[in-house]
Amino acid sequence: MKKTVVLVLCFISSLVYSQHNISGTFSPADEYSWLIAYRLTPTSQVYVADTKIKKGEFNLEIPTNALPGTYRLVYAVPQDEFYIDVLYSGKEDIILNFKSGEEVAFITSKENILFSTYFKEIADLERDVIKYYSSKSKNTKEYKKLNNSLLSVQKAYESKTNGLLVNDFIKANHPFIATSNLTPEQYIKAKKDDYFTYLDFTNTTLQGSNFLKNKVINFAFTALPLKSLSDAEIEEEIQSNINTVAQIIKNLSDDYQFTLFHSIYKNASSLELSLIPDFVLNQYLKSTVNSEENKKTLKQIEAENRLRIGAIAPEIEWQSKGKQKKLSTLESARNYILIFWSSTCSHCLHELPALHKELKKFSQIQVVAIGLEDDEISWKLESEKLNDFEHVIALGKWDSKYADLYDIHQTPTYYILDSKKRIVLKPESDKVVVDFLTH
């Protein structure tokens, strides 16, 4: 009897701790050399494994103690751009083929194949509904058939994924299904009102993925009225949507709220919206920052926000020939160029004199050169050679006020401003500065 029990226990143990692999191919083969797997958590990612990609083929051995969830396979840098997210249940091997410029193809993996096919079918059906409205059709039978198809597909996938990891995503993605014939305006409003009905923000499986982040971003930036809106009205609607999101997630942990608002902030910044980044930062990010890690992130966000394209450049003040000067009060230039440099930076001493000479060709520009220095001695000697520039000294070098204010980590660093002192470009070199002014 003892022997039987031991054999049964060993069998159960092998089921629980059996090792699984993620393998497959990358194409073109010569463009990829390494793959790193992370498990996503609600607020971060945890390293799991890595492997070489040899002649376009890879095989990742996932540790036996690896937890189920969304795994991020990073294949290039920057990591937040070049990755594949897969569902790993700990109960199956995953084989996939990745070809640059195309969607990932899963060869084996019940979880990921069902995930892909479900979201494709639902997206296609929802597009058919939009086409119905776009065609201004009055065919109520067709409309009812479309909604019945949506319901049928949703129920079918919920049923056949019962017990799988993907089931959480499918249930949470339940689409809006009209039960009566709605006008386009009624449909948009009803869909917006229904948006959060099936989303469970406390579900840790959903939190440890991009799913909820993407849902929140989609609502905030696309759930807009079906009418023509000015830029200001669009931003007002987006602010209202963000306030709605804030109410929905207000009982979640500060760390996870911070993560969601950070994703909204990044999307607003990428869209170069004028008011939303400040709104999210001041209304929500600052109030949900809690952990030391998030405090560091907030400091970086604040730097990115004040230095984003379109933002008014932070104030700089200096003395020149006994007069107090400010960046904000400079006048008459079409463009202002800020140069952060140092008299002890050999690269600066090589690059700036040549740039100083080149800039003489351009009218209606003014240069403010901020020297990040330990003392004034060498700065005075070198700055006198660049006599067409306005010169500011920032003692303390990397720890100085302006190095912090402008998030300077190397010299020289350039900013180009328009006539209203708005940041229009952050050139990577003196050549890019000249290129901008030339064109």
N, C-alpha and C positions, 0 to 999 in steps of 0.2 A: 504493500500500500504506500509506504514511504517513497519508494522508487517512482511510483505512478505520480504522486503529488509533485515530486521534484521535477519530473519530466514536463508536467503541465505548467509548472511555474516557469521553467526554462523557456517553454514555448511562448507563454504570455510575455515574458521579458523580451524575447526576440522580436515580438510584434511591436512592443512599445519603443524599443531602442534600435530597431533595424535602421541601417544607414541607407540614405537615398542620394542620388546624384542629380545634378542639373548639367546637361551636356548638349552639344549641338555644333553648329557651324556659324562662322562669320564670313561675309563676303563684301568686298574683295578681300581675299585672305591676307595680302601683304600690308593692309592698312591697320590691322589689329594684332596686338601682341600680348595683352594682359587683361584679365577679368577679375574684378573684386566684388564679392557679394556682401551686402549689408542687410540686416533685418530692420525694417522701419518700425519705430515706436511712435507713440503719439506726438512726441516733441523732439525726437532726434533719430539717429540711426546707429546700429551696433554692428561692428565688424563680425563676419561669420567665417569667410574663407576666401582664398584667391587661387588663381591658377594661370598658367601660360596659355595663350592661344597659339597652337602650333599648326602652321599651314592651314589656318582657317578653322581648325577644330579645337574644342575645349571639353574638359570634363571636370566639373566642380564636385568634390566630395563634401557633402553637407554633414557636419558633426551629428552624432547620434542624439545629443542633448539639445539640438537646435529646436527652437519653439516654432509652432505654426504661425503664419502671417504673410505679410507682403515682403518679398525680398527684392532688393534693388541690385541689379547687376550693372556695375559701372565699367565701361569699356574705353573711356577716353576722358580727357579733361577739357573744360571744367566739368566736375562731377555732376553738377545740377543740370547739365544739358545733355550729356551723353550717357544714357542709362536705359535699362529695360526693367520694368517692374513685373514680377511674376508672383502668383499665389503658390506658397509652399505649405502643404498640409502635413508633411512628415509621413505620409502614407503612400507616396508614389514617386517614381522617377519622372523627371521632366526632360524632354528633348525638344529643342527649338532650333529654328533656322533664322538667322538675321542677315538681311541683305540691305546695304546702305540705300536709304531713300524709300524703303518699302516697310510695310507693317511686319511685325514679327510673326512668323508662322510656327505654331506649336504642333509638333509631330505626335508626341504623346504627352498627356496630362489632362485628365478628365476635368480638373478644376479650371485650368486656363483655357481649354478649348470651349467649355461651356460659358465661361466669362466672355470670351471674344464673340462667340456666335450670338449670345443673348443681347449684348449691347449693340451689335450690328443690326439685328432684327428689330429691336425696339427703335433705334435711331431711324431706320428706313421707314417704319410705320409712322413715326412722328413727322417725318418729312412729307409723307403722303397726306397727312392731315393739313400741313401747311400748304401743300399744293392745292388741296381742295378749296381752302379759303382764297388762295391767290387766283384761282380760276373763277371765283365768284359763283361757284356752282350752287344750285338750289336743290340738288338731288339728295333728299333726306335719307333715302335708302342707302345710298353710297356712304353718306356720313355715318349712319348707324353701323354699317358694315366695317368701316375703318376703326371705330371705337370698339366694336366687338372683337376685331382682330387683335387690337392692343390688349384687351382683357384676356383673351384666349392664350396669347403668347406669354403674358405675364404669369398666368396660373400654371401653364405647362412647365415653365422653367422653375417656378417655385417648387413644384411637385418633384421634378426629376433631379433637383439639386438638394433635396432634403438630406440633412446630415453632412453636407459638404461645406467647406469654408466659403465658397462662392455664394452660397445661399444668403448670407448676410448682406452681400452687395446687391443681389437681385431683389430681395425684399425692400431694401432701402431705396432702390431706384424705381419703385412702382410709379408708373407714369400717370399723369392726370387723364382720366377717361370720362368724357362727357356722357351724361345720361339723357340729355335732351339736345335739340338742335340749337346751337348758340351762334350769335353773330360773332364776327372776328373780335370786336371789342370785348364782348362777354367772355369769349374763349380765353383771351389773354389775361383778363382779370381773374377768371376762375382758376386758370393754371397757376397764376401767382399766389392766389389764396391757398391753393392745395399744396404748394411747393414743399413745405416742411412736414407734411402729414406722416410720411413713412420714414423720415430720416431720424435715426436714433444716434444722437451725438454722444451718448454714454457707452456705445458699443466699442470696446477696445480693438476689435478686429478692424472696424471701419476707421477708428482713430489712427491706427498704425498703418495708414496708407494715404494716398493722395485723394481718395474718394471724397471725403467730407470737405477738404480744402477746395477741390474743384467745384463741388456743389455750391459752396458758399460764394466763391468767386463768380460763378455763372449767375447766381441770383443777384448779387450786388450790382453787376455791370450790364446785365442783359434783360432783367425783368423791368422793362420800361413800357410806358403807355404807347398805344398804337396811334400815335399822332406825331406831327412834325414838332421837334423841340430845338430850341437854341442851345448853344454850348452850355450856357449858364443853367438852363432848365434841366439839361441832361445831368449835370453835376449835382443839382439839387435833388433829382430823383435818386441818383446813386447814393447820396448821403442818407436819404430816407430809407433806402434798402439796407444800408449798413446798420442803421439804427434798429431795423427789424431783426437783423442777424444778431445784434448785441442782446436783444431781449430773449431770443431763442436760446442763446448759449450762456446766459448770465450765471447759471448755477454750475457750470463746469469749472474745473480747476483754473487758477490764474495762468498757469504754465500753458495749458492747452488753448485757452482763450488767446493768449499772446501769440501762439503759433498760428491760429486762424487769422487774427488781425494782421499779423506780419505778412501772410500770403495775400491778403487784400491790399495791403500797402504796396507790396512789390508789383502787383498787377496795375495798380493806379499809377505808379511811377513809370512802368514800361509804356503805358498809354499816354504819358506826358500830360496827364490831367493837372490843371493848375491849382485846384483847391483841395481835392480829395486826399493827397498825401499828408498835407498839414492836418486835415480833419481827423484822419485815422490815427496819426501820431499823437496829437494832443488830446483827443477824446477817448481813445481806447488803449493804445499801446503803452502810454505812460502809466495809466491806471491799473494795468494788469501785469506790469513787470514785477517779478518777485524774486526769482532765483538769481544767483550771481552770474550765471551764464547768460540769462536774459538781460541782465543789466549791461553786460558787455555788448550784447546784440543791439540793445536800445541805443547805446552810445554810437555805434556804427550807423544805425538807422538815422539818427539825428544828423550825423555828418553827411550821409548820402542825401538826406532831405534838403538840408540847407545849401548843398552843392549840386543839386540836380539841374539838368538842362531846363532853362526857363526861370529858375529862381534868381532873385536879386542877390548879387554877390554880397557876402558879409562885409560889414564895414571895416575899413582899414584907415588908421589915423597916423600922421607923422608930422614932424617939424621940418620945414624947408626955408632956409634963410631967415630964420626967426619967426616964420608964419606957420600957424597951425593949418594943416591940410587934411581933407577927408576924401576917400574914394567917392562917396555919394555926392559930393559937391563939385567934382571935376566936370567941366563942360566942354562942348564944341567938338568932341571926337566922335567919329562914326563907330569906332571900335576901341576898346580898352584891352590891353594885354597885361595880365599879371604874371610875373615870373618869380618863382620862389627858387632862390639859389644860395650859394655860400662861397665866400672868398677862399675857403679851404677845400673846395670841391674842384679837383683837376678837370673833370669833364665840363663843369660850368665855365672855367677859365679858358677852355678851348672853344666852347660853343657860343658863349654870349658875345664876345667881341665880333665874331663873324655875323651873328644875328643882328647886333647893333648896327653894323654897316649895311646889312641887307634891308633893314627896316627904314633906312633913310629914303628909300625909293617910294615909300607909301605915305600919302598925306592923310590927314584926318584920323590918325591913330595916336594913342598915348600909351606909354608903357610905364607901369609901376613895378619896380623890382624890389622884392622883399628879401633882404639878406638874413638868413638864419645863422646867427653868429654866436661865438663864445665871448668875443670882445670886439672893439671897434677898430683896432689897429690895422689889420689886413683889409678889413671891409672898406675903410676910407681910401686906402691905396687903390684897390681894385674898382670900386664904384666910381671913382673920378675918371677912369678910362671909358666909362659908359655914360658920358655926360648928357645924352639925349633922354635918358631914363629918369623918372622920378624915383628916388631911393628911400627905402624904409629899412630900418634895422630892427630885427627881432632877436634880442638877446635871450640866451637860453637854448638856442638852436632847436633841437627836436622837441624840447620841452617848452618852447616859447608859445606865447598866446596865439600867434598866427599860424604856427605849424599845427597846433591843435584845431584851430578854427577852420582851417582849410584842409585838414586831414592829410598833411604832407608827410610822405614816407621816403621820398627820394628827391634829389636835386639834380638838374633843374626840373621843376614842374610848372606847367603852363595852364592858364585859363584865358579864354577869349570871351569878352563881354560885348554886348551891343551898346548903343548910345544911351540906353536906359539902365545900364549896369546889370543887365540880365545875362546869366551864363549861357552862351550859345555853343561852346565847344571846349573840350578838355584835350588839347593836342598832346600826342605822345612824344613829339619831338619838335625841334626848331623848324624842320622841313615842313611839317604839317602846318605850323603857324604861317609860314610864308605861302604855302599852297592855298590856305584859306583866304588870305588877303589878296592873292593873285586872282582867284576865281570868284 
